[in-house]
Amino acid sequence: MTTILYAFLIGALFLAFIRLVRGPSLPDRVIALDLIASTVVGVIGIYAVTTNQEIYLDEAMVLALIAFLGTSAFAHYIEKGRLPWRKL
Amino acid sequence: MAEIIANGLMLAGVIFIFIAALGVLRLPDLFMRMHANTKSATIGVGLIMLGAVLYFNDITVTTRALAVVFFLLITAPISSHLIARSAYFSGIPLWDHTLSDDLLGHYDLKKHTLKSFNEPIDRTKDTHNQV
């Protein structure tokens, strides 16, 4: 059972990593990073259950908040910064 | 019994996350990828945390797991909206077969104001690069 859960999560991380490498624009990579953060939150939840240590759920909570901070900072700099594909 | 239900919930959660990653990899457009990411990953993590709640069956674990789900439910739409807004205004191209773009020509990128849908607009002078 544990193997199946980790197999799906590792597959999801791998697919998101392909998008992170290939992504044609910067927001694509930001979305891939956001998905990787969500997947890692899931990995931490599964790990807390399989090792029977509920203390790891704190890390999941912190990581969910940090991922939001990173994404909103990237969005701010995409909107306000000077990027090569912008027309304005 | 509770462990079987918890395992089922976590299996559903990881399948949702895997489908989200598949959508992020396969969909043709930034906005469609964002749609796959936000909804499926949020409900996947929510199901995993619900499985953890049922597995541990403890009030402190319940509080922490529900806090994780609460933060994700609040922050995922906000971050998705921010990324979509900045990507659209910085000129990320839409998919070739997109049928309608209702914001096209109605938004002034320099003054950041929205024009009414009643007044006539000039679609040829839009700054978005699809035109």
Backbone of each chain as ProteinMPNN parsed JSONL, in Angstrom:
{"seq_chain_A": "MTTILYAFLIGALFLAFIRLVRGPSLPDRVIALDLIASTVVGVIGIYAVTTNQEIYLDEAMVLALIAFLGTSAFAHYIEKGRLPWRKL", "coords_chain_A": {"N_chain_A": [[0.834, -1.207, 0.0], [1.856, 1.265, 0.893], [3.889, 1.506, -0.959], [2.487, 1.881, -3.349], [1.26, 4.366, -2.877], [3.522, 6.063, -2.586], [4.577, 5.676, -5.133], [2.727, 6.884, -6.884], [3.011, 9.546, -5.98], [5.698, 10.086, -6.504], [5.713, 9.811, -9.253], [4.059, 12.006, -9.879], [5.699, 14.103, -8.988], [7.789, 13.793, -10.788], [6.556, 14.323, -13.293], [5.781, 16.997, -12.892], [8.292, 18.073, -12.63], [9.31, 17.748, -15.181], [7.701, 19.599, -16.53], [8.631, 21.845, -15.238], [11.246, 22.033, -16.188], [10.854, 22.158, -18.974], [8.998, 24.207, -19.412], [7.631, 26.828, -21.298], [7.45, 29.509, -20.557], [8.014, 31.897, -17.863], [5.788, 31.984, -15.912], [4.761, 29.376, -16.3], [6.736, 27.79, -15.159], [6.542, 28.702, -12.551], [4.036, 27.734, -11.855], [4.553, 25.005, -12.019], [6.357, 24.78, -9.902], [4.654, 25.416, -7.796], [2.932, 23.26, -7.891], [4.754, 21.245, -7.275], [5.311, 21.936, -4.628], [2.785, 21.485, -3.437], [2.626, 18.742, -3.87], [4.731, 17.862, -2.285], [3.772, 18.527, 0.207], [1.751, 16.617, 0.322], [3.399, 14.325, 0.301], [4.633, 14.591, 2.77], [2.428, 14.272, 4.442], [1.716, 11.572, 3.876], [4.069, 10.358, 4.729], [4.062, 10.976, 7.443], [1.928, 9.384, 8.243], [2.779, 6.773, 7.549], [5.113, 6.413, 9.044], [4.105, 6.738, 11.515], [4.376, 9.056, 13.007], [3.143, 11.855, 14.232], [4.183, 14.373, 14.331], [5.229, 15.375, 12.034], [3.277, 16.681, 10.65], [3.265, 19.35, 11.26], [5.326, 20.374, 9.693], [4.166, 20.105, 7.207], [2.141, 22.011, 7.338], [3.625, 24.405, 7.595], [5.012, 24.334, 5.169], [2.942, 24.575, 3.308], [2.158, 27.233, 3.731], [4.548, 28.626, 3.108], [4.854, 28.022, 0.422], [2.75, 29.45, -0.688], [3.635, 32.055, -0.153], [5.962, 32.19, -1.783], [4.843, 31.866, -4.351], [3.187, 34.136, -4.571], [5.077, 36.159, -4.416], [6.551, 35.688, -6.764], [4.502, 36.243, -8.611], [4.113, 38.956, -8.188], [6.595, 39.996, -9.075], [6.545, 39.16, -11.725], [4.483, 40.701, -12.72], [5.286, 43.35, -12.245], [7.923, 43.53, -13.009], [10.661, 43.787, -15.432], [10.475, 41.923, -18.208], [11.577, 39.663, -20.784], [9.617, 39.014, -22.747], [7.724, 40.981, -22.666], [5.526, 43.55, -23.842], [5.025, 46.096, -22.984]], "CA_chain_A": [[0.0, 0.0, 0.0], [2.768, 2.41, 0.973], [4.622, 1.607, -2.221], [1.599, 2.465, -4.36], [1.095, 5.8, -2.591], [4.744, 6.782, -2.953], [4.784, 5.612, -6.589], [1.936, 7.955, -7.501], [3.552, 10.864, -5.655], [6.97, 10.281, -7.218], [5.335, 10.083, -10.643], [3.58, 13.385, -9.972], [6.863, 14.981, -8.889], [8.562, 13.69, -12.023], [5.847, 15.045, -14.359], [5.885, 18.435, -12.614], [9.669, 18.487, -12.883], [9.454, 17.894, -16.636], [7.123, 20.895, -16.886], [9.513, 22.89, -14.707], [12.398, 22.181, -17.074], [10.471, 22.495, -20.338], [8.041, 25.296, -19.455], [8.089, 27.858, -22.223], [7.53, 30.848, -19.975], [8.257, 31.906, -16.414], [4.647, 31.536, -15.117], [4.648, 27.917, -16.344], [7.644, 27.23, -14.144], [6.011, 29.017, -11.223], [2.948, 26.786, -11.606], [5.15, 23.699, -11.736], [6.901, 24.823, -8.545], [3.517, 25.381, -6.884], [2.459, 21.87, -7.853], [5.743, 20.459, -6.535], [5.118, 22.208, -3.2], [1.587, 20.766, -3.002], [2.946, 17.309, -3.835], [5.59, 17.585, -1.133], [2.856, 18.524, 1.362], [1.15, 15.289, 0.327], [4.426, 13.354, 0.69], [4.829, 14.705, 4.225], [1.269, 13.648, 5.08], [1.85, 10.112, 3.756], [5.208, 9.923, 5.553], [3.631, 11.026, 8.841], [1.067, 8.232, 8.523], [3.477, 5.487, 7.449], [6.061, 6.266, 10.142], [3.347, 6.871, 12.759], [4.876, 10.232, 13.734], [2.253, 12.941, 13.821], [4.879, 15.657, 14.451], [5.578, 15.863, 10.699], [2.203, 17.488, 10.059], [3.667, 20.754, 11.405], [6.104, 20.752, 8.505], [3.229, 20.239, 6.085], [1.461, 23.298, 7.496], [4.585, 25.469, 7.28], [5.335, 24.296, 3.738], [1.798, 25.11, 2.562], [2.197, 28.699, 3.796], [5.737, 29.132, 2.409], [4.608, 27.907, -1.015], [1.922, 30.592, -1.08], [4.494, 33.252, -0.156], [6.807, 32.168, -2.974], [4.059, 32.085, -5.567], [2.716, 35.522, -4.675], [6.23, 37.005, -4.73], [6.81, 35.524, -8.196], [3.464, 36.943, -9.365], [4.401, 40.396, -8.099], [7.708, 40.394, -9.938], [6.166, 38.987, -13.136], [3.632, 41.809, -13.152], [5.933, 44.652, -12.163], [9.301, 43.537, -13.468], [10.921, 43.872, -16.878], [10.719, 40.569, -18.684], [11.905, 39.762, -22.211], [8.506, 38.889, -23.688], [6.707, 41.999, -22.437], [5.416, 44.578, -24.864], [4.909, 47.431, -22.392]], "C_chain_A": [[0.865, 1.253, 0.0], [3.511, 2.619, -0.339], [3.768, 2.251, -3.3], [1.455, 3.967, -4.15], [2.345, 6.579, -3.001], [4.989, 6.753, -4.457], [3.992, 6.701, -7.293], [2.556, 9.317, -7.23], [4.862, 11.124, -6.385], [6.71, 10.519, -8.703], [4.859, 11.501, -10.841], [4.737, 14.365, -9.889], [7.665, 14.974, -10.183], [7.896, 14.472, -13.158], [5.932, 16.556, -14.144], [7.301, 18.934, -12.877], [9.935, 18.626, -14.382], [8.879, 19.233, -17.086], [8.006, 22.037, -16.394], [10.717, 23.104, -15.619], [11.963, 22.711, -18.439], [9.759, 23.82, -20.467], [8.43, 26.471, -20.311], [8.187, 29.241, -21.597], [7.732, 30.742, -18.473], [7.021, 31.514, -15.597], [4.398, 30.032, -15.186], [5.525, 27.27, -15.278], [7.141, 27.515, -12.741], [4.878, 28.06, -10.862], [3.5, 25.409, -11.295], [5.737, 23.664, -10.333], [5.791, 24.758, -7.505], [2.986, 23.953, -6.754], [3.439, 20.976, -7.102], [5.579, 20.686, -5.034], [3.892, 21.479, -2.666], [1.862, 19.27, -2.89], [3.805, 16.965, -2.626], [4.778, 17.646, 0.163], [2.167, 17.159, 1.469], [2.128, 14.212, 0.764], [4.624, 13.382, 2.203], [3.65, 14.076, 4.97], [1.355, 12.127, 5.051], [2.963, 9.596, 4.664], [4.846, 9.942, 7.03], [2.758, 9.829, 9.188], [1.877, 6.943, 8.527], [4.529, 5.312, 8.531], [5.412, 6.45, 11.497], [3.884, 8.004, 13.638], [4.023, 11.419, 13.344], [2.933, 14.306, 13.852], [5.191, 16.237, 13.072], [4.488, 16.721, 10.087], [2.454, 18.979, 10.256], [4.423, 21.23, 10.174], [5.189, 20.933, 7.306], [2.531, 21.598, 6.135], [2.375, 24.453, 7.101], [4.861, 25.506, 5.783], [4.181, 24.829, 2.896], [1.816, 26.632, 2.576], [3.369, 29.268, 3.016], [5.539, 29.077, 0.894], [3.742, 29.06, -1.5], [2.745, 31.872, -1.131], [5.342, 33.311, -1.419], [6.031, 32.481, -4.234], [3.608, 33.532, -5.692], [3.875, 36.469, -4.953], [6.589, 36.91, -6.207], [5.781, 36.284, -9.025], [3.689, 38.441, -9.346], [5.52, 40.785, -9.047], [7.427, 40.138, -11.408], [5.36, 40.191, -13.6], [4.381, 43.128, -13.203], [7.307, 44.685, -12.825], [9.432, 43.687, -14.96], [11.316, 42.492, -17.355], [10.85, 40.594, -20.19], [10.718, 39.684, -23.151], [7.497, 40.007, -23.566], [6.726, 43.039, -23.531], [5.438, 45.977, -24.246], [6.234, 47.874, -21.789]], "O_chain_A": [[0.644, 2.178, -0.781], [3.734, 3.749, -0.774], [4.256, 3.07, -4.078], [1.518, 4.747, -5.1], [2.258, 7.61, -3.667], [5.55, 7.701, -5.007], [4.507, 7.368, -8.19], [2.628, 10.156, -8.128], [5.117, 12.242, -6.834], [7.391, 11.324, -9.338], [5.197, 12.143, -11.835], [4.769, 15.351, -10.627], [8.16, 16.012, -10.624], [8.566, 15.193, -13.897], [6.13, 17.31, -15.096], [7.494, 20.076, -13.295], [10.685, 19.504, -14.809], [9.475, 19.926, -17.911], [8.118, 23.072, -17.051], [11.161, 24.237, -15.803], [12.607, 23.597, -19.0], [9.878, 24.497, -21.488], [9.479, 27.07, -20.075], [8.954, 30.073, -22.083], [7.639, 29.664, -17.886], [7.176, 30.756, -14.64], [3.876, 29.458, -14.231], [5.114, 26.335, -14.592], [7.285, 26.686, -11.842], [4.765, 27.625, -9.717], [2.988, 24.715, -10.417], [5.635, 22.65, -9.642], [5.949, 24.128, -6.459], [2.64, 23.499, -5.664], [3.031, 20.064, -6.383], [5.694, 19.744, -4.249], [3.935, 20.916, -1.573], [1.405, 18.609, -1.958], [3.633, 15.911, -2.013], [5.059, 16.909, 1.108], [2.016, 16.615, 2.563], [1.763, 13.295, 1.499], [4.765, 12.338, 2.841], [3.836, 13.428, 6.0], [1.104, 11.464, 6.058], [2.832, 8.544, 5.289], [5.251, 9.061, 7.789], [2.833, 9.31, 10.302], [1.692, 6.102, 9.407], [4.824, 4.179, 8.913], [6.08, 6.333, 12.525], [3.848, 7.916, 14.865], [4.161, 11.94, 12.237], [2.331, 15.299, 13.445], [5.396, 17.443, 12.94], [4.736, 17.421, 9.105], [1.918, 19.796, 9.507], [4.199, 22.333, 9.676], [5.412, 21.818, 6.479], [2.352, 22.253, 5.108], [1.97, 25.36, 6.375], [4.936, 26.582, 5.191], [4.415, 25.47, 1.872], [1.525, 27.264, 1.561], [3.221, 30.28, 2.332], [5.991, 29.963, 0.169], [3.962, 29.592, -2.588], [2.58, 32.685, -2.041], [5.435, 34.359, -2.057], [6.481, 33.252, -5.082], [3.638, 34.101, -6.784], [3.699, 37.473, -5.644], [6.896, 37.92, -6.839], [6.132, 36.903, -10.03], [3.486, 39.122, -10.351], [5.417, 41.791, -9.749], [7.995, 40.813, -12.267], [5.522, 40.655, -14.728], [4.146, 43.941, -14.097], [7.802, 45.76, -13.165], [8.433, 43.713, -15.679], [12.353, 41.955, -16.965], [10.278, 41.476, -20.83], [10.782, 40.227, -24.254], [6.497, 40.003, -24.285], [7.775, 43.374, -24.08], [5.826, 46.94, -24.908], [6.327, 48.975, -21.245]]}, "seq_chain_B": "MAEIIANGLMLAGVIFIFIAALGVLRLPDLFMRMHANTKSATIGVGLIMLGAVLYFNDITVTTRALAVVFFLLITAPISSHLIARSAYFSGIPLWDHTLSDDLLGHYDLKKHTLKSFNEPIDRTKDTHNQV", "coords_chain_B": {"N_chain_B": [[-10.755, -0.961, 10.698], [-10.969, 1.826, 10.465], [-8.425, 2.283, 9.517], [-8.505, 1.138, 7.005], [-10.32, 2.802, 5.676], [-8.865, 5.17, 5.854], [-6.627, 4.515, 4.319], [-7.88, 4.224, 1.835], [-8.768, 6.851, 1.404], [-6.316, 8.21, 1.273], [-5.211, 6.99, -0.947], [-6.98, 7.873, -2.94], [-6.361, 10.581, -2.766], [-3.617, 10.7, -3.599], [-3.968, 9.837, -6.19], [-5.467, 11.933, -7.236], [-3.53, 13.984, -7.054], [-1.649, 12.992, -8.828], [-3.102, 13.106, -11.216], [-3.333, 15.847, -11.395], [-0.65, 16.567, -11.842], [-0.291, 15.306, -14.286], [-2.055, 16.821, -15.827], [-0.809, 19.329, -15.654], [1.475, 18.775, -17.063], [0.487, 18.028, -19.618], [-1.532, 19.701, -20.696], [-2.384, 22.323, -23.073], [-1.957, 25.055, -22.567], [-1.154, 27.926, -20.589], [-3.144, 28.812, -18.817], [-4.957, 26.722, -18.713], [-3.291, 24.797, -17.6], [-2.935, 25.902, -15.107], [-5.505, 25.665, -14.101], [-5.687, 22.874, -13.884], [-3.73, 22.435, -11.94], [-4.494, 23.919, -9.576], [-7.128, 23.074, -8.631], [-7.138, 20.176, -8.586], [-4.787, 19.49, -7.151], [-5.251, 20.718, -4.716], [-7.551, 19.348, -3.742], [-6.459, 16.836, -3.63], [-4.408, 16.996, -1.646], [-6.08, 17.675, 0.444], [-7.606, 15.315, 0.737], [-5.578, 13.537, 1.489], [-4.833, 14.617, 3.961], [-7.213, 14.264, 5.327], [-7.241, 11.495, 5.416], [-5.044, 11.171, 7.138], [-6.113, 12.262, 9.466], [-8.147, 10.381, 10.027], [-6.547, 8.166, 10.44], [-4.807, 8.708, 12.647], [-6.56, 9.646, 14.655], [-6.797, 11.638, 16.728], [-6.981, 14.551, 18.726], [-5.149, 16.676, 18.492], [-3.779, 16.083, 16.132], [-5.918, 16.192, 14.388], [-6.55, 18.918, 14.517], [-4.206, 20.065, 13.424], [-4.085, 18.931, 10.851], [-6.495, 19.805, 9.754], [-5.927, 22.505, 9.797], [-3.915, 22.637, 7.854], [-5.441, 21.953, 5.567], [-7.229, 24.08, 5.591], [-5.538, 26.333, 5.221], [-4.589, 25.703, 2.673], [-6.957, 25.78, 1.195], [-7.554, 28.447, 1.405], [-5.254, 29.768, 0.345], [-4.674, 28.688, -2.204], [-6.589, 29.529, -4.315], [-6.008, 32.275, -4.251], [-3.271, 32.526, -4.94], [-3.332, 31.344, -7.445], [-4.993, 33.113, -8.819], [-3.392, 35.428, -8.721], [-1.14, 34.652, -10.257], [-2.377, 34.11, -12.708], [-3.394, 36.592, -13.39], [-1.066, 38.226, -13.561], [0.25, 36.832, -15.581], [-1.51, 37.038, -17.756], [-1.558, 39.797, -18.174], [1.078, 40.311, -18.763], [1.311, 39.294, -21.25], [1.293, 36.53, -22.004], [0.863, 34.051, -24.432], [-2.362, 32.835, -25.487], [-4.037, 29.635, -26.02], [-4.038, 28.291, -29.354], [-6.531, 27.485, -30.338], [-8.377, 28.791, -28.789], [-11.606, 29.939, -28.019], [-13.02, 32.23, -27.044], [-12.16, 35.393, -25.66], [-12.86, 37.287, -23.225], [-11.853, 39.495, -21.94], [-10.376, 40.795, -23.758], [-9.228, 43.717, -25.168], [-10.751, 45.241, -23.467], [-9.422, 46.125, -21.273], [-7.363, 48.54, -19.868], [-4.011, 48.673, -20.01], [-2.151, 50.492, -19.14], [-3.363, 52.421, -17.528], [-4.708, 50.787, -15.834], [-7.507, 50.321, -15.784], [-10.895, 49.277, -16.296], [-12.805, 48.972, -19.178], [-16.222, 49.638, -20.109], [-18.605, 47.173, -21.219], [-20.429, 48.135, -22.956], [-19.629, 50.358, -24.385], [-18.062, 51.033, -27.529], [-15.224, 49.129, -28.584], [-11.809, 49.05, -29.62], [-10.489, 46.512, -31.143], [-8.223, 46.086, -32.559], [-6.18, 47.597, -31.586], [-5.266, 46.453, -29.313], [-3.058, 45.535, -26.675], [-2.354, 43.016, -26.047], [-0.679, 40.102, -27.131], [-1.975, 38.345, -28.793], [-3.453, 39.558, -30.677]], "CA_chain_B": [[-11.745, -0.364, 9.797], [-10.576, 3.222, 10.196], [-7.211, 2.292, 8.7], [-8.865, 0.85, 5.606], [-10.901, 4.027, 5.103], [-7.778, 6.14, 5.719], [-5.839, 4.124, 3.15], [-8.648, 4.557, 0.637], [-8.75, 8.306, 1.202], [-4.987, 8.638, 0.832], [-5.033, 6.53, -2.335], [-7.704, 8.821, -3.789], [-5.61, 11.834, -2.766], [-2.429, 10.643, -4.464], [-4.406, 9.761, -7.591], [-5.806, 13.297, -7.641], [-2.294, 14.749, -7.27], [-1.028, 12.501, -10.062], [-3.857, 13.662, -12.348], [-2.959, 17.26, -11.484], [0.659, 16.654, -12.498], [-0.498, 14.942, -15.687], [-2.637, 17.975, -16.5], [0.201, 20.382, -15.781], [2.42, 18.422, -18.141], [-0.068, 17.741, -20.933], [-2.467, 20.681, -21.253], [-1.635, 23.119, -24.049], [-2.019, 26.488, -22.344], [-0.819, 28.257, -19.207], [-4.331, 28.96, -17.973], [-5.488, 25.375, -18.485], [-2.397, 24.131, -16.65], [-3.222, 26.429, -13.776], [-6.767, 25.066, -13.69], [-5.406, 21.512, -13.425], [-2.917, 22.484, -10.736], [-5.134, 24.439, -8.369], [-8.246, 22.288, -8.105], [-6.84, 18.774, -8.289], [-3.784, 19.341, -6.099], [-5.859, 21.091, -3.434], [-8.401, 18.281, -3.207], [-5.6, 15.696, -3.315], [-3.81, 17.195, -0.325], [-7.166, 17.617, 1.415], [-7.954, 13.916, 1.0], [-4.485, 12.915, 2.248], [-4.917, 15.077, 5.347], [-8.384, 13.6, 5.923], [-6.776, 10.155, 5.739], [-4.205, 11.252, 8.339], [-7.036, 12.479, 10.592], [-8.805, 9.121, 10.369], [-5.559, 7.187, 10.884], [-4.294, 8.989, 13.991], [-7.724, 9.738, 15.538], [-6.31, 12.378, 17.88], [-7.502, 15.909, 18.548], [-4.088, 17.581, 18.039], [-3.545, 15.792, 14.713], [-7.07, 16.705, 13.655], [-6.415, 20.372, 14.398], [-3.137, 20.428, 12.495], [-4.437, 18.551, 9.479], [-7.529, 20.713, 9.255], [-5.274, 23.791, 9.527], [-3.276, 22.52, 6.537], [-6.471, 22.02, 4.527], [-7.779, 25.435, 5.613], [-4.584, 27.227, 4.565], [-4.556, 25.421, 1.228], [-8.193, 26.252, 0.569], [-7.519, 29.913, 1.295], [-4.156, 30.329, -0.437], [-4.58, 28.209, -3.587], [-7.237, 30.413, -5.279], [-5.367, 33.592, -4.315], [-2.024, 32.456, -5.706], [-3.685, 31.073, -8.835], [-5.485, 34.361, -9.399], [-2.261, 36.347, -8.913], [-0.325, 34.206, -11.381], [-3.139, 34.266, -13.945], [-3.477, 38.021, -13.685], [0.213, 38.752, -14.033], [0.598, 36.199, -16.848], [-2.33, 37.6, -18.829], [-1.183, 41.18, -18.46], [2.404, 40.406, -19.346], [1.272, 38.889, -22.636], [1.471, 35.106, -22.292], [-0.111, 33.716, -25.48], [-3.391, 31.832, -25.234], [-3.995, 28.496, -26.921], [-4.436, 28.666, -30.714], [-7.941, 27.188, -30.581], [-9.234, 29.451, -27.804], [-12.766, 30.465, -28.727], [-13.404, 33.581, -26.667], [-11.341, 36.056, -24.659], [-13.772, 38.385, -22.929], [-11.142, 40.676, -21.455], [-9.564, 41.338, -24.846], [-9.61, 45.049, -25.591], [-11.529, 45.968, -22.467], [-8.599, 46.5, -20.122], [-6.292, 49.476, -20.182], [-2.867, 48.162, -19.257], [-1.339, 51.561, -18.567], [-4.079, 53.071, -16.43], [-5.314, 49.723, -15.033], [-8.948, 50.509, -15.642], [-11.681, 48.364, -17.112], [-13.819, 49.67, -19.951], [-17.537, 49.001, -20.081], [-18.874, 46.341, -22.377], [-21.392, 48.787, -23.841], [-18.995, 51.29, -25.304], [-17.333, 50.293, -28.57], [-13.8, 48.981, -28.328], [-10.978, 48.866, -30.801], [-9.761, 45.28, -30.867], [-6.956, 46.011, -33.281], [-5.15, 48.313, -30.858], [-5.018, 45.834, -28.024], [-1.635, 45.285, -26.474], [-2.099, 41.586, -25.863], [0.004, 39.741, -28.361], [-2.75, 37.474, -29.654], [-4.127, 40.335, -31.721]], "C_chain_B": [[-11.363, 1.067, 9.433], [-9.325, 3.271, 9.33], [-7.52, 2.011, 7.24], [-9.448, 2.097, 4.945], [-9.804, 5.071, 4.897], [-6.905, 5.811, 4.511], [-6.563, 4.448, 1.859], [-8.628, 6.041, 0.336], [-7.381, 8.763, 0.702], [-4.702, 8.171, -0.584], [-5.759, 7.463, -3.304], [-6.951, 10.144, -3.879], [-4.4, 11.789, -3.677], [-2.831, 10.497, -5.922], [-4.8, 11.145, -8.096], [-4.548, 14.116, -7.921], [-1.615, 14.305, -8.555], [-1.761, 13.046, -11.291], [-3.534, 15.145, -12.518], [-1.621, 17.414, -12.194], [0.558, 16.305, -13.977], [-1.094, 16.111, -16.466], [-1.638, 19.092, -16.678], [1.18, 20.049, -16.89], [1.748, 18.463, -19.504], [-0.928, 18.85, -21.528], [-1.726, 21.743, -22.056], [-1.382, 24.57, -23.666], [-1.706, 26.767, -20.884], [-2.046, 28.267, -18.309], [-4.998, 27.615, -17.724], [-4.61, 24.606, -17.505], [-2.668, 24.601, -15.229], [-4.516, 25.851, -13.227], [-6.558, 23.644, -13.194], [-4.698, 21.534, -12.08], [-3.745, 22.816, -9.509], [-6.179, 23.481, -7.802], [-7.808, 20.896, -7.68], [-5.827, 18.631, -7.162], [-4.375, 19.698, -4.744], [-6.709, 19.955, -2.879], [-7.579, 17.039, -2.917], [-4.975, 15.817, -1.94], [-4.881, 17.149, 0.76], [-7.557, 16.188, 1.75], [-6.862, 13.201, 1.791], [-4.558, 13.323, 3.721], [-6.127, 14.466, 6.062], [-8.043, 12.153, 6.288], [-5.905, 10.14, 6.981], [-5.061, 11.449, 9.583], [-7.673, 11.162, 11.018], [-7.816, 8.099, 10.905], [-5.138, 7.447, 12.326], [-5.408, 9.049, 15.026], [-7.367, 10.421, 16.855], [-6.661, 13.841, 17.656], [-6.414, 16.867, 18.051], [-3.79, 17.358, 16.55], [-4.694, 16.336, 13.874], [-6.954, 18.209, 13.448], [-5.367, 20.752, 13.37], [-3.507, 20.1, 11.052], [-5.524, 19.456, 8.917], [-6.968, 22.107, 9.011], [-4.572, 23.767, 8.177], [-4.311, 22.669, 5.427], [-7.051, 23.434, 4.437], [-6.838, 26.423, 4.913], [-4.551, 26.976, 3.062], [-5.805, 25.952, 0.546], [-8.221, 27.761, 0.467], [-6.481, 30.348, 0.275], [-4.148, 29.868, -1.891], [-5.347, 29.093, -4.573], [-6.55, 31.762, -5.403], [-4.107, 33.527, -5.175], [-2.318, 32.177, -7.178], [-4.188, 32.327, -9.528], [-4.344, 35.332, -9.668], [-1.444, 35.957, -10.129], [-1.073, 34.413, -12.695], [-3.197, 35.726, -14.367], [-2.163, 38.545, -14.247], [0.594, 38.126, -15.374], [-0.213, 36.793, -17.994], [-1.872, 39.01, -19.174], [0.221, 41.305, -18.986], [2.46, 39.737, -20.717], [1.622, 37.456, -22.914], [0.444, 34.709, -23.349], [-1.119, 32.673, -25.03], [-3.211, 30.679, -26.221], [-4.507, 28.928, -28.293], [-5.935, 28.498, -30.938], [-8.854, 27.798, -29.526], [-10.38, 30.154, -28.512], [-13.085, 31.894, -28.34], [-12.469, 34.102, -25.594], [-12.082, 37.338, -24.294], [-13.053, 39.643, -22.467], [-10.418, 41.408, -22.571], [-10.069, 42.705, -25.284], [-10.361, 45.851, -24.557], [-10.683, 46.497, -21.326], [-7.477, 47.409, -20.567], [-5.078, 49.116, -19.335], [-2.054, 49.283, -18.617], [-2.042, 52.219, -17.385], [-4.721, 52.07, -15.481], [-6.777, 49.999, -14.737], [-9.65, 49.577, -16.625], [-12.739, 49.158, -17.851], [-15.138, 48.914, -19.88], [-17.725, 48.163, -21.328], [-19.831, 47.011, -23.354], [-20.712, 49.712, -24.833], [-18.166, 50.509, -26.324], [-15.84, 50.248, -28.262], [-13.081, 48.762, -29.643], [-10.098, 47.653, -30.576], [-8.419, 45.236, -31.585], [-5.844, 46.695, -32.513], [-4.834, 47.674, -29.521], [-3.543, 45.472, -27.899], [-1.331, 43.819, -26.257], [-1.64, 40.991, -27.189], [-0.749, 38.735, -29.212], [-3.356, 38.242, -30.822], [-3.172, 40.591, -32.875]], "O_chain_B": [[-11.42, 1.471, 8.271], [-9.166, 4.175, 8.51], [-6.886, 2.567, 6.344], [-9.119, 2.414, 3.802], [-9.801, 5.778, 3.889], [-6.492, 6.704, 3.771], [-5.945, 4.896, 0.893], [-8.491, 6.455, -0.815], [-7.295, 9.607, -0.19], [-4.028, 8.866, -1.345], [-5.227, 7.806, -4.36], [-6.905, 10.762, -4.943], [-4.167, 12.722, -4.445], [-2.122, 10.975, -6.808], [-4.51, 11.499, -9.238], [-4.494, 14.857, -8.902], [-1.068, 15.127, -9.29], [-1.132, 13.405, -12.286], [-3.468, 15.646, -13.64], [-1.466, 18.287, -13.049], [1.222, 16.911, -14.817], [-0.708, 16.373, -17.605], [-1.606, 19.739, -17.724], [1.663, 20.944, -17.583], [2.376, 18.893, -20.472], [-1.045, 18.938, -22.75], [-0.568, 22.04, -21.763], [-0.654, 25.263, -24.377], [-1.969, 25.924, -20.026], [-1.997, 27.789, -17.176], [-5.547, 27.386, -16.646], [-5.116, 23.85, -16.676], [-2.636, 23.82, -14.278], [-4.622, 25.578, -12.031], [-7.167, 23.235, -12.206], [-5.02, 20.751, -11.187], [-3.71, 22.091, -8.515], [-6.121, 23.12, -6.627], [-8.068, 20.475, -6.553], [-5.973, 17.758, -6.306], [-4.051, 19.069, -3.737], [-6.613, 19.625, -1.697], [-7.95, 16.252, -2.046], [-5.0, 14.87, -1.153], [-4.638, 16.652, 1.86], [-7.813, 15.871, 2.911], [-7.153, 12.369, 2.65], [-4.372, 12.497, 4.615], [-6.069, 14.186, 7.26], [-8.484, 11.64, 7.317], [-5.997, 9.221, 7.795], [-4.774, 10.875, 10.634], [-7.738, 10.851, 12.208], [-8.178, 7.257, 11.726], [-5.111, 6.525, 13.141], [-5.241, 8.566, 16.146], [-7.591, 9.883, 17.939], [-6.642, 14.319, 16.521], [-6.707, 17.775, 17.273], [-3.577, 18.312, 15.802], [-4.481, 16.872, 12.787], [-7.218, 18.72, 12.36], [-5.586, 21.639, 12.545], [-3.271, 20.897, 10.144], [-5.484, 19.83, 7.745], [-7.451, 22.825, 8.135], [-4.617, 24.747, 7.434], [-4.1, 23.41, 4.467], [-7.331, 23.927, 3.344], [-7.28, 27.246, 4.111], [-4.493, 27.917, 2.27], [-5.731, 26.51, -0.549], [-8.836, 28.31, -0.447], [-6.764, 31.196, -0.572], [-3.653, 30.6, -2.748], [-4.786, 29.399, -5.625], [-6.497, 32.343, -6.487], [-3.9, 34.377, -6.041], [-1.641, 32.706, -8.06], [-3.855, 32.581, -10.685], [-4.314, 35.986, -10.711], [-1.087, 36.809, -10.942], [-0.481, 34.84, -13.686], [-3.066, 36.052, -15.547], [-2.142, 39.222, -15.275], [1.191, 38.793, -16.219], [0.322, 37.027, -19.077], [-1.807, 39.371, -20.349], [0.546, 42.317, -19.608], [3.54, 39.62, -21.295], [2.198, 37.165, -23.962], [-0.74, 35.002, -23.183], [-0.786, 31.747, -24.29], [-2.371, 30.725, -27.119], [-5.328, 29.841, -28.383], [-6.543, 29.29, -31.657], [-9.997, 27.364, -29.381], [-10.166, 30.877, -29.484], [-13.393, 32.707, -29.211], [-12.034, 33.351, -24.72], [-11.946, 38.354, -24.975], [-13.59, 40.744, -22.59], [-9.906, 42.509, -22.368], [-11.211, 42.836, -25.722], [-10.589, 47.044, -24.757], [-11.183, 47.249, -20.49], [-6.739, 47.107, -21.504], [-5.102, 49.233, -18.11], [-1.339, 49.043, -17.645], [-1.416, 52.537, -16.373], [-5.228, 52.459, -14.429], [-7.224, 49.921, -13.592], [-9.084, 49.153, -17.632], [-13.486, 49.925, -17.244], [-15.168, 47.711, -19.624], [-17.095, 48.401, -22.358], [-20.028, 46.515, -24.464], [-21.15, 49.844, -25.976], [-17.631, 49.445, -26.012], [-15.27, 51.209, -27.746], [-13.672, 48.344, -30.639], [-9.074, 47.744, -29.898], [-7.564, 44.42, -31.241], [-4.671, 46.412, -32.756], [-4.193, 48.299, -28.677], [-2.877, 45.147, -28.882], [-0.167, 43.419, -26.278], [-2.162, 41.344, -28.246], [-0.238, 38.302, -30.245], [-3.729, 37.65, -31.835], [-3.549, 41.23, -33.857]]}, "name": "protein", "num_of_chains": 2, "seq": "MTTILYAFLIGALFLAFIRLVRGPSLPDRVIALDLIASTVVGVIGIYAVTTNQEIYLDEAMVLALIAFLGTSAFAHYIEKGRLPWRKLMAEIIANGLMLAGVIFIFIAALGVLRLPDLFMRMHANTKSATIGVGLIMLGAVLYFNDITVTTRALAVVFFLLITAPISSHLIARSAYFSGIPLWDHTLSDDLLGHYDLKKHTLKSFNEPIDRTKDTHNQV"}
